[in-house]
Amino acid sequence: MIRRFLPAMLITVASVLSFGQSGFAQSDNFVVYATKTTPFLNPWRVELRGQFDRRPVAASLIHLTGFANAVSIDGSSIHDPKRHFHVYQIESSQESKRQVSMTNELGKQTLTLGQPVSLLVPARAQLSTKSKLSSDTLDALRPESRILNHYKCYTVLKGMPLSKTVRLSDTFVGEAWRTRIERPLFFCVPVEKHRDERIHQIGDSKTHYTIYAISEHTLDQPKNVRWRDQFFQGTFTMSKSYLLCVPSQKEKWQQLN
């Protein structure tokens, strides 16, 4: 169940909180769970402007495809388990290919980027045994004024696979599980979000996210999640994890065409 949510207050964007790696801005890693939802009948239209853009670029949010939860990698700390991302599929205008040199706790890579395909939107969420949202739950899930950046994510056309096995754990699943980090699929840049004459500024311009494919982990029992963000509120079911978001720094980039 998904319902449109019109915020009663302007949500500002602040700096991201952190995973404590030397040389990186402070931010958590996130594991992405597939969500069972249907495309929106009336997509939200926004304008996004990141470090690749000379001006705001129009985009439409058409489908909630994933839920990102803060995760520990091989015992690393989770700094703020209450903060999450929703992964929205977007439609936007054609952009040029770009080459990006990036670094993160998994190493350095040069990536070739294609088109923007999704937007990471800060969210609030909690596990639920009920399908209906109460007023108390809605208040508890009200987005805070200090939240994560928004991120526009580009398809990685060329990048080196890692084939690295790690141990993941988060507060929603409970027990840790082993997974294999494979190739980078998306590279996400912080963006301003323009909507209804409001501009949600970039709070942390240095932290980016590289999203890697990981071996799918199916939950023993699907989890029902209550959630809320600036666009919608509702419930969804998550049953498997399939992506890993790792905080990264963009060292340099160039346009290819």
Contacts in CASP RR format, 6 or more apart in sequence:
PFRMAT RR
TARGET T0000
AUTHOR 0000-0000-0000
METHOD contacts of the structure
MODEL  1
MIRRFLPAMLITVASVLSFGQSGFAQSDNFVVYATKTTPFLNPWRVELRG
QFDRRPVAASLIHLTGFANAVSIDGSSIHDPKRHFHVYQIESSQESKRQV
SMTNELGKQTLTLGQPVSLLVPARAQLSTKSKLSSDTLDALRPESRILNH
YKCYTVLKGMPLSKTVRLSDTFVGEAWRTRIERPLFFCVPVEKHRDERIH
QIGDSKTHYTIYAISEHTLDQPKNVRWRDQFFQGTFTMSKSYLLCVPSQK
EKWQQLN
1 131 0 8 1.000
1 234 0 8 1.000
1 235 0 8 1.000
2 37 0 8 1.000
2 38 0 8 1.000
2 40 0 8 1.000
2 64 0 8 1.000
2 232 0 8 1.000
2 233 0 8 1.000
2 234 0 8 1.000
2 236 0 8 1.000
3 232 0 8 1.000
3 233 0 8 1.000
3 234 0 8 1.000
4 231 0 8 1.000
4 232 0 8 1.000
5 228 0 8 1.000
5 229 0 8 1.000
5 230 0 8 1.000
5 231 0 8 1.000
5 232 0 8 1.000
5 233 0 8 1.000
7 143 0 8 1.000
7 230 0 8 1.000
9 145 0 8 1.000
10 198 0 8 1.000
11 122 0 8 1.000
11 143 0 8 1.000
11 145 0 8 1.000
11 147 0 8 1.000
11 200 0 8 1.000
11 230 0 8 1.000
12 145 0 8 1.000
12 146 0 8 1.000
12 147 0 8 1.000
12 200 0 8 1.000
12 201 0 8 1.000
13 122 0 8 1.000
13 147 0 8 1.000
13 148 0 8 1.000
13 149 0 8 1.000
13 150 0 8 1.000
13 200 0 8 1.000
13 201 0 8 1.000
13 202 0 8 1.000
13 203 0 8 1.000
14 145 0 8 1.000
14 146 0 8 1.000
14 147 0 8 1.000
14 203 0 8 1.000
14 204 0 8 1.000
15 25 0 8 1.000
15 26 0 8 1.000
15 203 0 8 1.000
15 204 0 8 1.000
16 25 0 8 1.000
16 26 0 8 1.000
16 27 0 8 1.000
16 148 0 8 1.000
16 149 0 8 1.000
16 203 0 8 1.000
16 204 0 8 1.000
16 207 0 8 1.000
16 247 0 8 1.000
17 26 0 8 1.000
17 27 0 8 1.000
17 28 0 8 1.000
17 79 0 8 1.000
17 80 0 8 1.000
17 83 0 8 1.000
18 24 0 8 1.000
18 25 0 8 1.000
18 26 0 8 1.000
18 27 0 8 1.000
18 28 0 8 1.000
18 79 0 8 1.000
19 26 0 8 1.000
19 27 0 8 1.000
19 28 0 8 1.000
19 29 0 8 1.000
19 76 0 8 1.000
19 77 0 8 1.000
19 79 0 8 1.000
19 105 0 8 1.000
19 247 0 8 1.000
20 26 0 8 1.000
20 77 0 8 1.000
20 79 0 8 1.000
21 104 0 8 1.000
21 105 0 8 1.000
21 247 0 8 1.000
23 249 0 8 1.000
24 104 0 8 1.000
24 105 0 8 1.000
24 207 0 8 1.000
24 247 0 8 1.000
24 249 0 8 1.000
25 204 0 8 1.000
25 206 0 8 1.000
25 207 0 8 1.000
25 247 0 8 1.000
25 249 0 8 1.000
26 79 0 8 1.000
27 148 0 8 1.000
27 204 0 8 1.000
27 207 0 8 1.000
27 247 0 8 1.000
28 70 0 8 1.000
28 71 0 8 1.000
28 78 0 8 1.000
28 79 0 8 1.000
28 80 0 8 1.000
28 83 0 8 1.000
28 247 0 8 1.000
29 70 0 8 1.000
29 71 0 8 1.000
29 72 0 8 1.000
29 73 0 8 1.000
29 76 0 8 1.000
29 244 0 8 1.000
29 245 0 8 1.000
29 246 0 8 1.000
29 247 0 8 1.000
30 68 0 8 1.000
30 69 0 8 1.000
30 70 0 8 1.000
30 71 0 8 1.000
30 84 0 8 1.000
30 85 0 8 1.000
30 209 0 8 1.000
30 244 0 8 1.000
30 245 0 8 1.000
31 68 0 8 1.000
31 69 0 8 1.000
31 71 0 8 1.000
31 168 0 8 1.000
31 170 0 8 1.000
31 214 0 8 1.000
31 241 0 8 1.000
31 243 0 8 1.000
31 244 0 8 1.000
31 245 0 8 1.000
32 66 0 8 1.000
32 67 0 8 1.000
32 68 0 8 1.000
32 87 0 8 1.000
32 211 0 8 1.000
32 241 0 8 1.000
32 242 0 8 1.000
32 243 0 8 1.000
32 244 0 8 1.000
32 245 0 8 1.000
33 66 0 8 1.000
33 67 0 8 1.000
33 68 0 8 1.000
33 69 0 8 1.000
33 238 0 8 1.000
33 239 0 8 1.000
33 240 0 8 1.000
33 241 0 8 1.000
33 242 0 8 1.000
34 65 0 8 1.000
34 66 0 8 1.000
34 238 0 8 1.000
34 239 0 8 1.000
34 240 0 8 1.000
34 241 0 8 1.000
34 242 0 8 1.000
35 64 0 8 1.000
35 65 0 8 1.000
35 66 0 8 1.000
35 67 0 8 1.000
35 236 0 8 1.000
35 237 0 8 1.000
35 238 0 8 1.000
36 236 0 8 1.000
36 237 0 8 1.000
36 238 0 8 1.000
36 239 0 8 1.000
37 63 0 8 1.000
37 64 0 8 1.000
37 65 0 8 1.000
37 236 0 8 1.000
38 63 0 8 1.000
39 62 0 8 1.000
39 63 0 8 1.000
40 61 0 8 1.000
40 62 0 8 1.000
40 63 0 8 1.000
43 60 0 8 1.000
43 61 0 8 1.000
43 62 0 8 1.000
43 91 0 8 1.000
44 60 0 8 1.000
44 61 0 8 1.000
44 195 0 8 1.000
44 231 0 8 1.000
45 58 0 8 1.000
45 59 0 8 1.000
45 60 0 8 1.000
45 61 0 8 1.000
45 195 0 8 1.000
46 58 0 8 1.000
46 59 0 8 1.000
46 60 0 8 1.000
46 61 0 8 1.000
46 119 0 8 1.000
46 193 0 8 1.000
46 194 0 8 1.000
46 195 0 8 1.000
47 56 0 8 1.000
47 57 0 8 1.000
47 58 0 8 1.000
47 59 0 8 1.000
47 193 0 8 1.000
47 194 0 8 1.000
47 195 0 8 1.000
48 56 0 8 1.000
48 57 0 8 1.000
48 59 0 8 1.000
48 92 0 8 1.000
48 119 0 8 1.000
48 150 0 8 1.000
48 152 0 8 1.000
48 191 0 8 1.000
48 192 0 8 1.000
48 193 0 8 1.000
48 194 0 8 1.000
49 55 0 8 1.000
49 56 0 8 1.000
49 57 0 8 1.000
49 191 0 8 1.000
49 192 0 8 1.000
49 194 0 8 1.000
50 152 0 8 1.000
50 189 0 8 1.000
50 190 0 8 1.000
50 191 0 8 1.000
50 192 0 8 1.000
50 202 0 8 1.000
51 189 0 8 1.000
51 190 0 8 1.000
51 205 0 8 1.000
51 250 0 8 1.000
52 95 0 8 1.000
52 98 0 8 1.000
52 189 0 8 1.000
52 253 0 8 1.000
53 191 0 8 1.000
56 192 0 8 1.000
56 194 0 8 1.000
57 92 0 8 1.000
57 93 0 8 1.000
57 95 0 8 1.000
58 92 0 8 1.000
58 93 0 8 1.000
59 90 0 8 1.000
59 91 0 8 1.000
59 92 0 8 1.000
59 116 0 8 1.000
59 119 0 8 1.000
59 152 0 8 1.000
60 90 0 8 1.000
60 91 0 8 1.000
60 92 0 8 1.000
61 88 0 8 1.000
61 89 0 8 1.000
61 90 0 8 1.000
61 119 0 8 1.000
61 231 0 8 1.000
62 88 0 8 1.000
62 89 0 8 1.000
62 90 0 8 1.000
62 91 0 8 1.000
63 88 0 8 1.000
63 89 0 8 1.000
64 86 0 8 1.000
64 87 0 8 1.000
64 88 0 8 1.000
64 89 0 8 1.000
64 232 0 8 1.000
64 236 0 8 1.000
65 87 0 8 1.000
65 88 0 8 1.000
65 89 0 8 1.000
65 118 0 8 1.000
66 86 0 8 1.000
66 87 0 8 1.000
67 84 0 8 1.000
67 85 0 8 1.000
67 86 0 8 1.000
67 87 0 8 1.000
67 123 0 8 1.000
67 125 0 8 1.000
67 225 0 8 1.000
67 227 0 8 1.000
67 236 0 8 1.000
67 238 0 8 1.000
68 84 0 8 1.000
68 85 0 8 1.000
68 86 0 8 1.000
68 87 0 8 1.000
68 120 0 8 1.000
68 245 0 8 1.000
69 81 0 8 1.000
69 84 0 8 1.000
69 125 0 8 1.000
69 170 0 8 1.000
69 171 0 8 1.000
69 172 0 8 1.000
70 78 0 8 1.000
70 79 0 8 1.000
70 80 0 8 1.000
70 81 0 8 1.000
70 83 0 8 1.000
70 84 0 8 1.000
70 170 0 8 1.000
70 171 0 8 1.000
71 78 0 8 1.000
71 168 0 8 1.000
71 169 0 8 1.000
71 170 0 8 1.000
71 244 0 8 1.000
72 78 0 8 1.000
72 168 0 8 1.000
72 169 0 8 1.000
72 170 0 8 1.000
72 176 0 8 1.000
73 105 0 8 1.000
73 166 0 8 1.000
73 167 0 8 1.000
73 168 0 8 1.000
73 244 0 8 1.000
74 166 0 8 1.000
74 167 0 8 1.000
75 167 0 8 1.000
75 169 0 8 1.000
78 170 0 8 1.000
78 171 0 8 1.000
81 170 0 8 1.000
81 171 0 8 1.000
82 124 0 8 1.000
83 122 0 8 1.000
83 124 0 8 1.000
83 147 0 8 1.000
83 148 0 8 1.000
84 122 0 8 1.000
84 123 0 8 1.000
84 124 0 8 1.000
84 125 0 8 1.000
84 227 0 8 1.000
85 120 0 8 1.000
85 121 0 8 1.000
85 122 0 8 1.000
85 123 0 8 1.000
85 148 0 8 1.000
85 151 0 8 1.000
85 245 0 8 1.000
86 120 0 8 1.000
86 121 0 8 1.000
86 123 0 8 1.000
86 227 0 8 1.000
86 229 0 8 1.000
87 118 0 8 1.000
87 119 0 8 1.000
87 120 0 8 1.000
87 121 0 8 1.000
87 153 0 8 1.000
88 118 0 8 1.000
88 119 0 8 1.000
88 120 0 8 1.000
88 121 0 8 1.000
88 231 0 8 1.000
89 117 0 8 1.000
89 118 0 8 1.000
90 116 0 8 1.000
90 117 0 8 1.000
90 118 0 8 1.000
90 119 0 8 1.000
90 152 0 8 1.000
92 115 0 8 1.000
92 116 0 8 1.000
94 115 0 8 1.000
95 114 0 8 1.000
95 115 0 8 1.000
95 116 0 8 1.000
95 154 0 8 1.000
96 255 0 8 1.000
96 256 0 8 1.000
96 257 0 8 1.000
97 112 0 8 1.000
97 113 0 8 1.000
97 114 0 8 1.000
97 157 0 8 1.000
97 255 0 8 1.000
97 256 0 8 1.000
97 257 0 8 1.000
98 112 0 8 1.000
98 113 0 8 1.000
98 114 0 8 1.000
98 154 0 8 1.000
98 253 0 8 1.000
98 254 0 8 1.000
98 255 0 8 1.000
98 256 0 8 1.000
99 110 0 8 1.000
99 111 0 8 1.000
99 112 0 8 1.000
99 113 0 8 1.000
99 253 0 8 1.000
99 254 0 8 1.000
99 256 0 8 1.000
100 110 0 8 1.000
100 111 0 8 1.000
100 113 0 8 1.000
100 187 0 8 1.000
100 250 0 8 1.000
100 252 0 8 1.000
100 253 0 8 1.000
101 108 0 8 1.000
101 109 0 8 1.000
101 110 0 8 1.000
101 111 0 8 1.000
101 250 0 8 1.000
101 251 0 8 1.000
101 252 0 8 1.000
101 253 0 8 1.000
102 108 0 8 1.000
102 109 0 8 1.000
102 110 0 8 1.000
102 111 0 8 1.000
102 187 0 8 1.000
102 208 0 8 1.000
102 210 0 8 1.000
102 248 0 8 1.000
102 249 0 8 1.000
102 250 0 8 1.000
102 251 0 8 1.000
103 109 0 8 1.000
103 248 0 8 1.000
103 249 0 8 1.000
103 251 0 8 1.000
104 210 0 8 1.000
104 246 0 8 1.000
104 247 0 8 1.000
104 248 0 8 1.000
104 249 0 8 1.000
105 246 0 8 1.000
105 247 0 8 1.000
106 162 0 8 1.000
106 164 0 8 1.000
106 181 0 8 1.000
106 210 0 8 1.000
106 212 0 8 1.000
106 246 0 8 1.000
108 251 0 8 1.000
109 159 0 8 1.000
109 160 0 8 1.000
109 184 0 8 1.000
109 210 0 8 1.000
110 159 0 8 1.000
111 156 0 8 1.000
111 158 0 8 1.000
111 159 0 8 1.000
111 184 0 8 1.000
111 187 0 8 1.000
111 210 0 8 1.000
112 156 0 8 1.000
112 157 0 8 1.000
112 158 0 8 1.000
112 159 0 8 1.000
112 256 0 8 1.000
113 154 0 8 1.000
113 155 0 8 1.000
113 156 0 8 1.000
113 157 0 8 1.000
113 187 0 8 1.000
114 154 0 8 1.000
114 155 0 8 1.000
114 156 0 8 1.000
114 157 0 8 1.000
115 154 0 8 1.000
115 155 0 8 1.000
116 152 0 8 1.000
116 153 0 8 1.000
116 154 0 8 1.000
116 155 0 8 1.000
117 153 0 8 1.000
117 154 0 8 1.000
117 155 0 8 1.000
117 186 0 8 1.000
118 152 0 8 1.000
118 153 0 8 1.000
118 186 0 8 1.000
119 150 0 8 1.000
119 151 0 8 1.000
119 152 0 8 1.000
119 153 0 8 1.000
119 191 0 8 1.000
120 148 0 8 1.000
120 149 0 8 1.000
120 150 0 8 1.000
120 151 0 8 1.000
120 153 0 8 1.000
120 188 0 8 1.000
120 209 0 8 1.000
120 245 0 8 1.000
121 150 0 8 1.000
121 229 0 8 1.000
121 230 0 8 1.000
121 231 0 8 1.000
122 143 0 8 1.000
122 147 0 8 1.000
122 148 0 8 1.000
122 149 0 8 1.000
122 150 0 8 1.000
122 229 0 8 1.000
122 230 0 8 1.000
123 143 0 8 1.000
123 227 0 8 1.000
123 228 0 8 1.000
123 229 0 8 1.000
124 140 0 8 1.000
124 141 0 8 1.000
124 142 0 8 1.000
124 143 0 8 1.000
124 144 0 8 1.000
124 227 0 8 1.000
124 228 0 8 1.000
124 229 0 8 1.000
125 141 0 8 1.000
125 225 0 8 1.000
125 226 0 8 1.000
125 227 0 8 1.000
125 228 0 8 1.000
126 137 0 8 1.000
126 140 0 8 1.000
126 141 0 8 1.000
126 225 0 8 1.000
126 226 0 8 1.000
127 172 0 8 1.000
127 223 0 8 1.000
127 224 0 8 1.000
127 225 0 8 1.000
127 226 0 8 1.000
128 137 0 8 1.000
128 224 0 8 1.000
128 225 0 8 1.000
128 226 0 8 1.000
128 235 0 8 1.000
129 224 0 8 1.000
130 224 0 8 1.000
131 224 0 8 1.000
131 235 0 8 1.000
133 226 0 8 1.000
133 233 0 8 1.000
133 234 0 8 1.000
133 235 0 8 1.000
137 226 0 8 1.000
138 228 0 8 1.000
138 233 0 8 1.000
141 226 0 8 1.000
141 227 0 8 1.000
141 228 0 8 1.000
141 233 0 8 1.000
142 228 0 8 1.000
143 228 0 8 1.000
143 229 0 8 1.000
143 230 0 8 1.000
149 190 0 8 1.000
149 191 0 8 1.000
149 202 0 8 1.000
149 203 0 8 1.000
149 204 0 8 1.000
149 207 0 8 1.000
150 190 0 8 1.000
150 191 0 8 1.000
150 192 0 8 1.000
150 193 0 8 1.000
150 200 0 8 1.000
151 188 0 8 1.000
151 189 0 8 1.000
151 190 0 8 1.000
151 191 0 8 1.000
151 208 0 8 1.000
151 209 0 8 1.000
152 188 0 8 1.000
152 189 0 8 1.000
152 191 0 8 1.000
153 186 0 8 1.000
153 187 0 8 1.000
153 188 0 8 1.000
153 209 0 8 1.000
153 211 0 8 1.000
154 186 0 8 1.000
154 187 0 8 1.000
154 188 0 8 1.000
154 189 0 8 1.000
155 185 0 8 1.000
155 186 0 8 1.000
156 183 0 8 1.000
156 184 0 8 1.000
156 185 0 8 1.000
156 186 0 8 1.000
156 187 0 8 1.000
159 183 0 8 1.000
159 184 0 8 1.000
160 183 0 8 1.000
160 184 0 8 1.000
161 182 0 8 1.000
161 183 0 8 1.000
162 181 0 8 1.000
162 182 0 8 1.000
162 183 0 8 1.000
162 212 0 8 1.000
163 180 0 8 1.000
163 181 0 8 1.000
163 182 0 8 1.000
164 180 0 8 1.000
164 181 0 8 1.000
165 178 0 8 1.000
165 179 0 8 1.000
165 180 0 8 1.000
165 181 0 8 1.000
166 178 0 8 1.000
166 179 0 8 1.000
166 180 0 8 1.000
166 181 0 8 1.000
167 176 0 8 1.000
167 177 0 8 1.000
167 178 0 8 1.000
167 179 0 8 1.000
168 176 0 8 1.000
168 177 0 8 1.000
168 178 0 8 1.000
168 179 0 8 1.000
168 217 0 8 1.000
168 241 0 8 1.000
168 244 0 8 1.000
169 175 0 8 1.000
169 176 0 8 1.000
169 177 0 8 1.000
172 223 0 8 1.000
172 225 0 8 1.000
172 238 0 8 1.000
173 219 0 8 1.000
173 223 0 8 1.000
177 217 0 8 1.000
179 214 0 8 1.000
179 215 0 8 1.000
179 217 0 8 1.000
179 241 0 8 1.000
179 244 0 8 1.000
180 214 0 8 1.000
180 215 0 8 1.000
181 212 0 8 1.000
181 213 0 8 1.000
181 214 0 8 1.000
181 244 0 8 1.000
182 212 0 8 1.000
182 213 0 8 1.000
182 214 0 8 1.000
182 215 0 8 1.000
183 212 0 8 1.000
183 213 0 8 1.000
184 210 0 8 1.000
184 211 0 8 1.000
184 212 0 8 1.000
184 213 0 8 1.000
185 211 0 8 1.000
185 212 0 8 1.000
185 213 0 8 1.000
185 243 0 8 1.000
186 210 0 8 1.000
186 211 0 8 1.000
187 208 0 8 1.000
187 209 0 8 1.000
187 210 0 8 1.000
187 211 0 8 1.000
187 248 0 8 1.000
188 208 0 8 1.000
188 209 0 8 1.000
188 210 0 8 1.000
188 211 0 8 1.000
188 245 0 8 1.000
189 208 0 8 1.000
189 250 0 8 1.000
190 202 0 8 1.000
190 203 0 8 1.000
190 204 0 8 1.000
190 205 0 8 1.000
190 207 0 8 1.000
190 208 0 8 1.000
191 202 0 8 1.000
192 199 0 8 1.000
192 200 0 8 1.000
192 201 0 8 1.000
192 202 0 8 1.000
193 199 0 8 1.000
193 200 0 8 1.000
194 200 0 8 1.000
195 230 0 8 1.000
206 249 0 8 1.000
207 247 0 8 1.000
207 248 0 8 1.000
207 249 0 8 1.000
208 247 0 8 1.000
208 248 0 8 1.000
208 249 0 8 1.000
208 250 0 8 1.000
209 245 0 8 1.000
209 246 0 8 1.000
209 247 0 8 1.000
209 248 0 8 1.000
210 245 0 8 1.000
210 246 0 8 1.000
210 248 0 8 1.000
211 243 0 8 1.000
211 244 0 8 1.000
211 245 0 8 1.000
211 246 0 8 1.000
212 243 0 8 1.000
212 244 0 8 1.000
212 246 0 8 1.000
213 242 0 8 1.000
213 243 0 8 1.000
214 241 0 8 1.000
214 242 0 8 1.000
214 243 0 8 1.000
214 244 0 8 1.000
216 240 0 8 1.000
216 241 0 8 1.000
216 242 0 8 1.000
217 240 0 8 1.000
217 241 0 8 1.000
217 242 0 8 1.000
218 239 0 8 1.000
218 240 0 8 1.000
219 238 0 8 1.000
219 239 0 8 1.000
219 240 0 8 1.000
222 237 0 8 1.000
222 238 0 8 1.000
222 239 0 8 1.000
223 237 0 8 1.000
223 238 0 8 1.000
223 239 0 8 1.000
224 235 0 8 1.000
224 236 0 8 1.000
224 237 0 8 1.000
225 235 0 8 1.000
225 236 0 8 1.000
225 237 0 8 1.000
225 238 0 8 1.000
226 234 0 8 1.000
226 235 0 8 1.000
227 233 0 8 1.000
227 234 0 8 1.000
227 235 0 8 1.000
227 236 0 8 1.000
228 234 0 8 1.000
END
